């Protein structure tokens, strides 16, 4: 309870003003000026543009209160299967080998999210070919080393070992203190009083149920401050998002826009295995694909490339985006790129984003 004391004047003659001694020279006092109104709204940084990521905006120039700044880190596809698992075994079951070169970057976020595209099962046998993926439970240790807080589980391979494989994966994540999210179950991570919410949907080898997606977003919206939605979608091996007839029929652009119109703040895309364009729609950021983070696709340069996205929020507002390009070595370990090679990846992202913008402007 807050006690409010009211100061009252005393009783008696002290309340009566003294008479004027010279009424002829009396002047009315100047009335007081208007009371200044409080600031109408707190400081808000200038809106983010796509150009502010290429190169990244200098956030130090904005003089942001550090107590109000939080960062989210997102990676490309994580698939600890096939030759990646073979390499882990050859490293003496050193699961941390996969993240050793990048863990300082990935773990630097206040909250870190990945897309886990293989079930983790105890009975995962050594395999170096095929498209039935699995990883082993020891990979949870690598996720810990990389500071992963949330794993999204919506993709076309998480069910390769059936519902039992999915349940086992969820159990290992739960046991390791890593939250998971899918189309039915959101994850919420609180960072110094601010709640980040996560949902995920798959549009590969199935059609996204748009009505159900909208409902899920709208139900989570009032529970969180920043609502992030991850999608597995679109054509593979292209730099501008597109449909893949018979495989991924949903337009990534249409789905992303609908999700934002429904209440999403931020969109994380994966599946194409190439780094793709970015877009700002109605003031909200979309990264259509982060490429590969941990996977064995050594057969082309583009599939070895990924970007680690660092997304900086000032309160609920996204104010900074920075991408760190990586290159997969030895079928399993992403390594930060340097110099001209690094810049070429960022220039390619910017060019793809400009191409997407021109395509959308042309109808």
C-alpha positions in Angstrom: 0.0 0.0 0.0 1.2 3.5 -0.8 0.6 6.1 1.9 -0.2 9.6 0.6 0.1 12.5 3.0 -1.7 15.8 2.2 -0.2 18.9 3.6 -3.0 21.2 4.9 -2.8 24.9 6.0 -3.0 25.7 9.7 -6.3 26.9 11.3 -6.6 30.5 12.5 -5.2 33.9 11.4 -2.2 32.4 9.6 -4.6 31.5 6.7 -5.6 35.2 6.2 -3.4 37.2 3.9 -2.0 40.5 5.2 -3.8 43.6 3.8 -2.1 45.6 1.0 -0.4 48.7 2.4 -0.5 50.5 -1.0 -3.4 49.4 -3.2 -2.6 52.1 -5.8 0.7 50.5 -6.7 -0.5 46.8 -6.6 0.1 44.7 -9.7 -1.3 41.3 -10.4 1.3 38.6 -10.2 2.3 37.0 -13.5 0.4 33.7 -13.9 2.5 30.6 -13.9 3.5 29.1 -17.3 2.2 25.8 -18.5 3.5 22.7 -16.8 5.7 20.7 -19.2 4.0 17.5 -20.3 5.9 14.2 -19.8 7.6 12.6 -22.8 5.0 11.3 -25.2 6.9 8.0 -25.9 10.2 6.4 -25.0 13.2 6.6 -27.3 12.7 4.5 -30.4 15.6 3.8 -32.8 15.1 4.4 -36.5 13.3 1.5 -38.3 15.6 -1.2 -39.7 16.1 -1.6 -43.4 17.5 -4.5 -45.5 20.5 -2.2 -46.3 21.2 -2.0 -42.5 22.4 -5.6 -42.6 24.7 -5.2 -45.6 26.9 -4.0 -43.9 25.4 -4.3 -40.4 24.2 -1.1 -38.8 26.5 0.5 -36.2 24.4 0.0 -33.1 26.9 1.9 -30.9 25.8 5.1 -32.7 22.3 4.6 -31.4 23.4 4.8 -27.8 21.0 2.0 -26.7 20.5 1.3 -23.0 22.2 -2.1 -22.6 19.6 -3.2 -20.1 17.0 -3.0 -22.9 19.0 -4.9 -25.5 18.6 -8.7 -26.1 20.0 -10.8 -28.9 18.7 -13.9 -30.7 21.0 -16.2 -32.7 19.7 -18.5 -35.5 21.6 -21.0 -37.7 21.0 -23.0 -40.8 19.9 -26.6 -40.9 21.4 -29.0 -38.3 21.5 -32.6 -39.5 23.9 -34.8 -37.4 23.4 -37.7 -39.7 25.0 -39.7 -42.5 28.6 -38.6 -43.1 28.3 -36.1 -40.3 27.7 -38.9 -37.9 30.5 -41.0 -39.6 32.9 -38.1 -39.0 31.9 -37.8 -35.4 32.6 -41.5 -34.9 36.0 -41.0 -36.6 36.7 -38.2 -34.1 36.4 -40.7 -31.3 32.7 -39.8 -30.7 33.7 -36.2 -30.2 30.2 -34.7 -30.8 31.6 -31.2 -29.9 33.8 -31.4 -33.0 30.8 -30.2 -35.0 30.5 -26.9 -33.2 34.0 -26.2 -31.9 34.9 -23.6 -34.5 31.6 -21.6 -34.2 30.4 -22.2 -30.6 31.6 -18.8 -29.4 29.5 -17.1 -32.1 26.4 -19.3 -31.6 26.4 -19.2 -27.9 26.8 -15.4 -27.7 23.1 -14.8 -28.1 20.7 -14.3 -25.2 18.6 -17.0 -26.8 19.8 -19.4 -29.6 17.5 -21.4 -31.9 18.3 -24.1 -34.4 16.3 -26.4 -36.7 17.1 -30.0 -35.8 16.5 -32.0 -39.0 17.1 -35.6 -37.8 15.7 -37.6 -34.9 18.2 -38.5 -32.1 17.9 -42.2 -31.3 20.0 -44.6 -29.3 19.8 -47.3 -32.1 21.1 -45.0 -34.9 23.3 -47.2 -37.0 26.3 -46.0 -39.0 25.1 -44.9 -42.4 26.8 -42.9 -45.2 24.1 -42.8 -47.8 20.4 -42.6 -48.3 17.8 -40.2 -47.1 16.7 -41.8 -43.9 18.5 -39.7 -41.3 19.3 -40.2 -37.7 21.7 -38.8 -35.1 22.7 -40.1 -31.7 21.7 -38.7 -28.3 25.3 -37.7 -27.6 24.7 -34.8 -30.0 22.8 -33.1 -27.2 26.3 -32.3 -25.7 27.2 -30.4 -28.9 24.0 -28.4 -28.7 24.9 -27.5 -25.1 28.4 -26.4 -26.1 26.8 -24.1 -28.7 24.5 -22.6 -26.2 21.3 -23.8 -27.9 18.1 -22.9 -26.1 15.5 -24.0 -28.6 15.3 -26.7 -31.3 12.5 -26.5 -33.8 11.3 -29.9 -35.0 9.3 -29.2 -38.1 11.0 -30.5 -41.2 10.8 -33.4 -43.7 13.3 -35.7 -41.9 12.4 -35.5 -38.1 9.9 -38.3 -38.7 12.4 -40.7 -40.5 12.2 -43.0 -37.5 8.5 -42.6 -36.9 6.7 -41.2 -33.9 9.0 -43.2 -31.6 12.0 -41.4 -33.0 10.3 -38.0 -32.5 9.3 -38.8 -29.0 12.8 -40.0 -28.2 14.3 -36.8 -29.6 11.9 -34.7 -27.5 12.9 -36.7 -24.4 16.6 -36.2 -25.0 16.1 -32.5 -25.6 14.0 -32.2 -22.4 16.6 -34.2 -20.4 19.3 -31.8 -21.7 17.3 -28.7 -20.7 16.7 -27.6 -24.3 13.2 -26.5 -25.2 11.6 -27.6 -28.5 8.9 -26.2 -30.7 6.7 -27.6 -33.4 3.3 -26.7 -35.0 1.4 -27.8 -31.9 3.7 -26.9 -29.0 5.3 -23.5 -28.7 8.4 -22.8 -26.7 8.8 -19.7 -24.6 12.2 -18.4 -23.3 12.3 -15.5 -20.9 15.4 -13.2 -21.1 15.6 -10.6 -18.3 11.9 -10.2 -18.2 11.2 -10.3 -21.9 9.5 -13.4 -23.4 10.5 -14.8 -26.7 8.0 -17.3 -28.2 8.8 -19.9 -30.9 6.5 -21.9 -33.3 7.5 -24.0 -36.3 5.8 -25.3 -39.4 6.8 -27.7 -42.2 5.9 -27.2 -45.8 8.0 -29.9 -47.4 6.3 -33.1 -48.6 3.1 -31.6 -47.2 1.0 -28.4 -47.4 1.0 -26.0 -44.5 -2.4 -25.8 -42.9 -2.8 -22.0 -43.1 -5.9 -21.8 -40.9 -4.2 -23.8 -38.2 -1.0 -21.8 -38.5 -3.0 -18.5 -38.0 -4.7 -19.9 -35.0 -1.5 -21.1 -33.4 0.2 -17.7 -33.9 -2.8 -15.8 -32.6 -3.0 -18.0 -29.5 0.7 -17.5 -28.7 0.7 -13.8 -29.5 -0.6 -12.4 -26.2 1.7 -14.6 -24.2 5.0 -13.3 -25.5 6.8 -10.1 -26.3 8.6 -11.3 -29.5 7.0 -14.1 -31.6 9.4 -16.0 -33.8 8.1 -18.5 -36.4 10.4 -21.0 -38.1 9.5 -22.5 -41.4 10.8 -25.5 -43.4 9.8 -24.5 -47.0 10.5 -23.8 -50.6 12.7 -25.0 -53.5 16.2 -26.3 -52.8 19.4 -25.0 -54.3 18.2 -21.5 -55.2 19.0 -18.1 -53.7 15.6 -16.5 -54.1 12.6 -18.2 -52.4 10.3 -20.1 -54.7 7.9 -23.1 -54.7 9.0 -26.6 -55.6 6.2 -28.3 -57.5 5.3 -31.7 -56.0 7.7 -31.2 -53.1 7.1 -27.8 -51.4 4.0 -26.3 -53.0 3.6 -23.4 -50.6 5.0 -20.1 -51.6 7.5 -19.0 -48.9 6.7 -15.4 -49.5 2.9 -15.9 -49.2 3.3 -18.0 -46.0 5.8 -15.5 -44.4 3.5 -12.6 -45.1 0.5 -14.4 -43.8 2.3 -15.3 -40.6 3.3 -11.7 -40.1 -0.2 -10.5 -40.8 -1.4 -13.0 -38.1 0.9 -11.6 -35.4 4.5 -13.0 -36.0 7.3 -10.6 -35.4 10.2 -12.5 -37.0 10.5 -15.3 -39.5 13.3 -17.9 -39.7 13.5 -20.0 -42.8 15.4 -23.2 -43.7 15.4 -26.2 -46.0 16.8 -24.9 -49.3 20.4 -25.8 -48.3 21.5 -22.5 -49.8 21.7 -19.1 -48.2 18.7 -17.1 -49.5 17.3 -13.6 -49.7 16.0 -11.5 -46.8 13.0 -9.2 -46.7 11.2 -6.7 -44.5 7.4 -7.0 -44.7 5.2 -4.6 -42.7 8.2 -3.7 -40.6 9.0 -7.4 -39.7 12.2 -9.3 -40.7 12.2 -12.4 -42.8 15.3 -14.6 -43.5 14.2 -17.0 -46.1 17.0 -19.5 -45.6 20.2 -19.6 -43.5 21.8 -22.4 -45.6 23.4 -25.4 -43.9 25.1 -25.1 -40.5 25.9 -28.8 -39.7 25.4 -31.2 -42.6 27.4 -33.5 -44.9 26.6 -31.8 -48.2 30.2 -31.4 -49.3 29.3 -32.0 -53.0 29.0 -28.3 -53.9 30.4 -25.0 -52.6 26.9 -23.5 -52.1 25.7 -26.3 -49.9 28.8 -26.0 -47.7 27.9 -22.4 -47.0 25.6 -21.1 -44.2 25.1 -18.0 -42.2 24.7 -17.6 -38.5 22.2 -14.8 -37.9 22.5 -12.4 -35.0 19.3 -10.5 -34.4 19.4 -7.6 -31.9 16.3 -6.4 -30.2 15.8 -3.1 -28.3 12.8 -4.0 -26.2 10.5 -5.5 -28.7 12.0 -3.7 -31.7 14.4 -5.5 -34.0 17.2 -2.9 -34.5 20.2 -4.9 -35.8 20.9 -7.9 -38.1 24.3 -9.3 -38.6 25.3 -12.5 -40.6 28.4 -14.5 -40.0 29.1 -16.8 -43.1 30.4 -20.3 -42.4 31.8 -23.0 -44.6 31.5 -26.7 -43.7 34.7 -28.7 -43.5 35.2 -32.4 -43.3 31.5 -33.2 -43.7 30.7 -32.0 -40.2 32.3 -28.8 -38.9 31.2 -25.3 -40.0 34.1 -22.8 -39.9 33.7 -19.0 -40.0 34.7 -17.5 -43.3 37.2 -14.6 -43.7 38.1 -11.9 -46.1 36.9 -11.8 -49.7 35.2 -15.2 -49.4 33.1 -14.0 -46.4 32.2 -10.8 -48.2 31.1 -12.6 -51.3 28.5 -14.6 -49.4 27.1 -11.4 -47.9 27.1 -9.7 -51.3 25.2 -12.7 -52.7 22.6 -12.4 -50.0 22.2 -8.7 -50.7 21.9 -9.4 -54.5 19.3 -12.1 -53.9 17.4 -9.7 -51.6 17.4 -7.0 -54.3 16.2 -9.6 -56.8 13.3 -10.6 -54.6 12.4 -7.0 -53.9 12.3 -6.3 -57.6 10.2 -9.4 -58.3 7.7 -8.4 -55.6 7.5 -4.8 -56.8 6.8 -6.1 -60.3 3.7 -8.0 -59.1 
